[in-house]
Amino acid sequence: MKKGTANPISRQSFVTFMGEPVVTTESTIVVNIEIRKHFERAIQEGPATNHVGEMIKAVTTAKWTLELATKSEESTEWYQEHGKYPTSVSIFFRLIGKNSSNADIEKNDRLVALADAAQGTKNQRRNWTIYAVDGEKWEPMSPAEKVKLAAQRGGKATVSYADVSMPNQEMIDYVFEDIYGCGPQLRMVVSKLCEPIENGFAVRSHALLIGKPGAAKSYTLQCAAKLFPNDGAIMWIDGTAMTSAGIIDALKDAETMPRYIFVEEIDKADSAA
């Protein structure tokens, strides 16, 4: 927007998000990003400020920084309206990171984190999408592509998993002894835990516990976790706050990969996650 025109968002309100000009070097990667969203009415300062702040927080790490930018070197505006309302609005970012042999994979993971944060969660929708990365359409790497790249570079293409073994029936009866009248449900849960161990984790299936509050759904999972004392065997996820980028980051930081994932309140999770 040009100065002097009606602007529902003041540039000053975003000054803390704007960084100093970045000088590109061989050791630095600078990625220009445009996100877009359709608006029926003029974009408002409060929600937009919060959304941008949350996106920056979700993407920035010790090695990578996301900050607001301008559309071009000649421009002084960090966002653009594409016509009269209703219309789409663009916000411009730059992602800055350290160059390394795995920089493309790391950049991809930061863009995935931005895509998730831009969309928001099921309980707090933002509905921004990545429109362009360095002026071109962006698609995230598939898991297979990431593994192939790591293997080509002599990296660790495979990961170690937590060691698990199924306890005997006496131990199973003991950990579930406080749960009454749920025999079929407990047998289902135990069978889903036992099945992959028996087939070397070649085949894995899911179990879903449904019931009213106080029906012991969470307690059943807490008891089931006692069957595997190895701390790394189970990954717990809060469905009300889960994002795919958050899960990826948690797995990347784990010393070993979990064998089971327990999700609380999965019905409240965002479908994209």
N, C-alpha and C positions, 0 to 999 in steps of 0.2 A: 504494500500500500504506500501511496505517496504521502509525505508529510502534509498536514493541513486538512486531510480528509477525515471523516468520522472513523474513529478506531476504537472499538470496545475494549481492546487490550493495549495498555501502555507498554512501550518498549522498556521503560524503567522497571516494570514489575518483573522482567525477565533478566535484568542485568546480572544477577548472581549466577545465572545459568550459562552466561556467555564467557568463553575463555579467551585467552590471548591468541593472536594469529600463530598458526603452527607452521614451522619451517620443515618441509619434507626432507628427510635424509635417508641414507641407506638403512639406518637402524630404526626408522620410524615408518609406520603405515598410517595413512590418513584415508578414511573411507567417507564419502559424502552420501548422505541418506536423505530421502524424501519420504515422509509418511503423509497419508491423506485420509480425510473423513468427510462425509457429506453432512451438511448442516441445512436445516430448514430456516433457521434464524441466525443472526450474527453471532459469531463465536464470542464467548464470554470469558472475562479475565480469570475469575476464581477457579472454575472447573479446569480450564486450560492450563493454568499455572500448576494445579495439583497433578494433572495428568503428566505434564512434562517432567515434573519433579520425580514422580514415581517411575517413569520410564528411565530417567537418568540413573536413579538409584538401583534399579533392577539390572542394568546392563554394566555399570562401572565396576571394575575389579582392580586388583593391585596392578595388573598389567595393561588393562584397557580402560579408556575413559570415553564416555559419551557426553557430548555437550552441544548446546544450540549453535547453529551456524547461520550463514546467510546463503541465499540462493546462488550467488556468484560473487566474485571479487568486486564487481562493480555495484552490487546491491548492498543496501543497508538494512534490509528487512529480513527477519528470520521466519516469516510466514507469508503466505500468499493466498488471496481469495481468487477463485477462478470464475469470476463473473458476479452477477447480482444474485442475492439469495432468493430461493434456495440454490446452493451451489456447493462444490467441494472446496476444501481448504487444505493447503499443504503446510507442513512444518518441516524445517530443515535442520538436520543434525550433522555432526561429524564424529566419527569413531576413530580414536587414536590409540595405537598400540605399538608394542615393540616387535620389530621384525625378527623372525626366527624360522627354523625349518618347519615348524608346525603352525605358523602364523595364519595360514589359510583356514585350517581347521578351527583354530581359536576364534578367528574372525567370524566364521560361520556360526559358532556357538553363541557369540555375542549378538549376532543378528537374530538368531532364534529367540534369545532372551528378550530382545527388543520387540519382536513380533508378538510374543506372548504378552508382554507388558502393555503393548499398544492396544491389544484386544481387551485386556483386563480379565477379571475373573467372572464367574457366573453371578456372584453377588455384587460386583462392581464393574459394570461394562464400561469400556472406553470406546471401542469400535474404530480405532485407528488401524490402518494397515500400511505395511511397507509398500510404497509405490515404485520406488527406484533406488538402486544402489550404484553409485558412480554413473548415474544416467541410464542404467539398464535395468530390465526386469530381473528380480532376484528370486531364486529358488533355493531352499535349504539343501545341504548335502544329505544324502541318505546314509543310514548307518553302514551299509555295505561300502559306500564310497569312502567313508572315513576310515574304516578298517583296512581297505585296500591301500589307501595313501600311507597309513602308518606302517604297513608291511613293506611297501616299496622303499620307505626311508629307513628300514631297519629298526623301526620302532616296535613297541610292544603291541602286536596285533591281537593277542589274546589276553585275557585277564584271569586271575585266580578267583575262585569262588570259596565261600565259607564251607568248611567241612560240616556235614550233618549226618546223623544216623537216627533211625526211628527207635525210640525207647520201647521197652517191653510193655505188655498190657497192664502190668501192675503199676508202672509209672503213669500210664495214660489215665487209669482209673483214679489215681491219687490226685493228679492236677485238676481233674474235673469233678472231684467229689462234692463240691459245694453247689453244683448246678443240678437242679432236680427237674424231672419231667421233660427233658430235652434229649432223650436217648437217640432218636433218629437224626436230629440235627448234629449232635456231637459225633456220631458215626460218620456223617457226611464230611464234616470238617477233618476228622482224622484220616479218612480215606484220601482226601485231596492232598494232605500233607505226606502221606505214605506213598502214594502212587508214583511221583517223580523219583523218589529215592530208589524204589524197586526197579525202575526202568532207566536209571542213570540220567535222569532229567531230560530224556529224549522226548517224553510226552508230559505236558503239564496242563492242568485245567483249573478252573476257578470255582470258588464257593461264594455264595452271596447269602448273608444273614439278614432277614427282614423281620421286623417286629416293632411293637410299640415301645416307647421310652420305658426303660426299666426291665426290658425283656432279657437282659444279660448278653446282648450282642457284643458289646465292648469287653465285658468280663470274660466271655468265651475266648476272644482273641488273646486277652491277657493271660489266661490259663494256658492256651495253646502255645504261647511264646515260651512258657516254662519248660516245654518239651525240648527246647534247643538252647542250652545255656550259653552257646557261643554268641557273643554280642553282635557279631557281624552277620548272623544267619538270617535275621529279619530286618526289613526296612519298614518303618512306620511312616505313614503319610496322613496328613489331615486333609480330607477331601474339600473342606471349605476354603482352603488357601492354596491348593496344589496348582502348579503350573508345570508344563513339560520342561521348561528351561530350569526351573528350580530343582526338579527331580534329576535332570542331567547333571547339574552342578553338584548335587549331593552325591551322586554315583561317582563322579570324577574325583571327588575328595576322599572317597572310601578306600581303605587299604585293601579290602577284599569285597567282592560282589556278593550281595545277599542272595539267599536261595528262595526266600519268600518275601512278598510284599503284602502288608496288611494296611488297608485303607479304611480309615474311619469316615463315616458319613459320605460315602462315595456318591450318593444320590444328590449331594449338594455340590459336587465337583463340576468344574467347567468342562463341557464335552470335548473341547480342543485339547485338554490336558490328558 
